[in-house]
Amino acid sequence: MSGKKVKVGLVQMTCSSDPNDNLKKAIVKVREAAAKGAQIVCLQELFRSLYFCDVEDYENFKLAEPIPGPGTETLASVAKELGVVIIASLFEKRTEGLYHNTTAVLDADGTYLGKYRKMHIPDDPAYYEKFYFTPGDLGYKVFKTKFATIGILICWDQWYPEASRITALMGAEVLFYPTAIGWATSQDKDTNDEQYGAWQTIQRSHAVANGVHVVSVNRVGFEQNGAMKFWGGSFVANPFGRIVYQASHENEEVHVEEIDLQKTDRYRTHWPFLRDRRIDSYQPITKRYIDED
């Protein structure tokens, strides 16, 4: 661990149906974060469009783009100009008929460091992602940026401790989660509170179990003709799961939070979960379910 501080920027925003307008808007907000001192800026999941996975529509494949490609080139020039790292979640067209939910990382000098393809793909009412996305085949990834070694996981990956553990074991100093999750507007407040609480709690647990900061960036606003309210609530948790920043459920926000990477060593030393792991006993985790013989 580097023992240094880094300023992370979270961009929580609404989106429109125009990919170019969304890209321009995101760049304005990256600039705002950089002006506030951000060194690493994370954009939300699939920020170039509305969340299109609420329906199975072949027309939506036209939203996809190559990675690297024109979108990453545009963001790379912004990253270089501002001297910031940009984490950009995009709809990747790998080749004809093969698509991924992918996050690209642009370093502070504009270098394209690579991409992570979402490993866990949901299929739920209003989240029909299996129609669009092939599960990631690059494995879990870390990226050695100018300011920190970061791990990227995407939305549905949030629910899987195995993903955060492996990424942390690969040397991630911070876990970033670009996200798109919301409430059906037909739901009651208790259901909404319970869902948000579960979503935040599982990610806080990843911070605790691995002794690293977690940064989760969600979209906000009404979509799907008002049937879905993306709940925002982007947050930063320290290595013991304490919430040090949380965005509102209502508004667009650009926030910069300074985090101290040296805290990882202190938490891991005083609460040595990694030391006490029984790696000799974990083989059953590779099974789908442990049935009795």
N, C-alpha and C positions, 0 to 999 in steps of 0.2 A: 504494500500500500504506500501511496505517495506521501501521506502526511501533510497534504496541502488543502486549502480551501478552494472551492469552485462555486461560481454563481450560475444557477440553472434557471432558465426561463421557461415558463409554461404558457402556452397560447391556447386559451379556451374560446372558441368562436362559433358563431352560426354560419351556415353554408347556404348557398343558392344553387340553382340548377345549371349555372354557367361555370364550367371548370376554369376558364381563364380569369374570370372575376374572382373566384375563390383563391386562385394562385396569387393574384395581385393583392388581395386582402391579406393573405397569410404573410406575404413579403412585408407589407406595411407593419404588421404586428411583430414580425421578426425584428424589423428596424426599431420598433418601440422597445422591445425587450433588450436589444443591444444598447440602446440609449440609456436604459436603466442599469446597465452593467453586466448583462447576461453574457456568459461565455459559451454555454451550451443551451440551445433553444429546441424544445420539443413541440412539434405540431401534433394535433389529434389524428386519430385513425381516419384514413380516406378523406382528407381535408379538401380535396379538389372537387368534391361533389356532395350532393345530398347522400344520405345513407340509402343506397339503391337496393340493398339486399332485402328490403321489405316485400319485394315481388320477384317472381321469376320471369324475367323479360329479356329476350335475346338482344334487344336494342341496347341494353346497358353495357354489353361487352364493348361497345364503341367508346366507352369512357377509359378503357385501359390504355396503357402506354408502355414502351420498352424502358427497362431500367438496367444500365444507365440509358438516358435518352434526353430529349429536349427539356423535360421537366427538371430532371436532376442537374442538367447543365445550367438552367436559369438559377436554380437555388445555389449551385456551386459558386456562381459569380457573386451572388449576394453574400454567401459565407465568406468568400475571399475579401470582398470589399469591407465587410464589417469586422472581420477577424473573429467570427463565431462559428461554432459547430452547429449544424442544423440536422435534426432528426426528422425525416419526412416520410410519412406513411402514404403509399401510392398503390393504385390498382395496376399490377404488372401484367403486360402481355408478353409472355415468354416466347411463344410462337403461335401459329394459327391453331386455335382450339385449346390452348394451354395457358391458364391464367393463375396468378397468385395474389394474395394479399401480402404486400411486401413493404418493408421499411428500409429506406436508403439512409446512409450516414455520410454527410459532407463535412470534411474537416475544416478547420479555421483558415487554411490557406486555399480552400476550394477543392482540395483533393477528394475524389470519390473513394471512400474507404471500403465500400461494399454494401451488402444488403442482407437482411434477415427476412425469410419467408415464414409467415404465420404457420405454426405447426398444428394447432388445435382449431378445427373448423366447426362452428356450430351449425345446427339446423333446427330452428325453433320457429314458432309463429312470429312473423315479421323480421326474422333473422335467417333468411334462407341462403346462407353463405356457401353451403356445399354445391349449390347450383352454379356458383361463379368461380370458386377458388379450389385449386388443387392443393392438398396439404403440403407444407414446406418440405423440401428435401435437402436443405443445406445444413440441417442440424441446428443446434443452438450456437449463438455467435456472441463474441465480444469484439469491440472496436477500440483500438488504441488511439484516441484522439489527442490533440494538443494538450487538453486540460485534464483528462481523466480517461481511464479505461472503463468503457460503459457496456452494459448489456441491454439488448432490446428484446422485448417480448410484446405481443400484440393482443389486446382485448381478451378474447376467450382464453388465451394462454394464462390470464390472470388467475384462473381458478385451479391451476395445477402446480402444487408445490414441487413436483419433479422438475418442471421447467425452470423455475427460479433457482432451485438448488444447483442444477447442472450449470446454469449460466454463472452463478456465483462461484462455483468451483473452478470455472475457467478463468477467474480473475476479475470479474466485473466489480468495479468499485461503487457503481450506482446502477440500479435497475430502472429502466424507463419503460412505461407502458402506454403507448398511444392507444386510444380507446374510443369506441362509439357505443354507448349504452344508455338506455332511457326507460321511461315509464309509459305504459299505455295510459292514455288520458282517461280511460274508463275505470282505472283502478282507484281504490280508496287510499287515504293517507297512511294508514297503518301498513298496508302492503308496500307502498312506496318506501316508507322508512325502513321496513324490514329488508327490502331488496338492496337499498343503498348501503345499509349497515353490513350486510353480508359481503357485498362487493368491496367495501373499504376494509373490513376486518380481514378478509383473506389476504389482501395485499399487505396490510400491516404485519400479518404473520410471516410473510416472506421476508420482510425487513428484519424481524426478530430472529427467525431461524437462521438467517444467513449473515446477520450483523452488518447490513449495508443499508444505505438510504434507498427508498423507493419513491419514484416520481411518476404519478399517474395523470395523464392529460386526456380529458374527455371533451366531446363537443357539447353544445348547449342549444336550446331552442326547440320550437315545434317543427316537426316534419310529418310526412305521410298525411298531408291534408289535415293536420291537427290531431291525428290519432296517436302520435308519439311525441312525448316531450323528452328530449335528451337532457339528462339531469345534471350536466356539468359536474360540479363537486370535485374538480381536479384537486389533487393534494400532493403534499410532500410528507413522507414519514421518515423519522430518524432511525438509526439502527436498532432501537428498542421499540419501534412501532409507534412512537409518539407523533401525533399530527402537529407539524410545525407550521403548516399553511394549508388552508382549505378554501377553495373558491365557492362562490354561491351556486345555487341551482337555477338561477334566473338569468344571469348576465354574462356577456362576453368579458373576459378578463385577461390581461397580460401581467403576469407576476414574475418577479425575480427573487429567488431565495438563495442565500449563501449557505452552503453546506460544508461541513468540516470532515474531510475524508479520514482524518486521523482518528475520529471517533470509532471507526471500525475496529481498530486495534484495541482500543480500551474496552469496548463492549465484548469483543471476542475473547479477550484475555480474562475479564471478570466473569463472563458467562460463556464458558468454552464449549459451546455446542459442537463446533467442528472437531475439536479435540476428542470428544467422547462419542463420536459417531461409530457405530458398529458395522463397518462396511462389509465385514465377513458374513453378516446376517441378512443382507438386503436383497438377495437374489430373488425371492418371491415377488418383489415389486414389478418384475418384468412380465408377470402373468396378467391376463385380463381379469381373472377372478380365481381365487384359490378354493377350488372345489374339494370336498372330501373324497378320498379314494373309495 
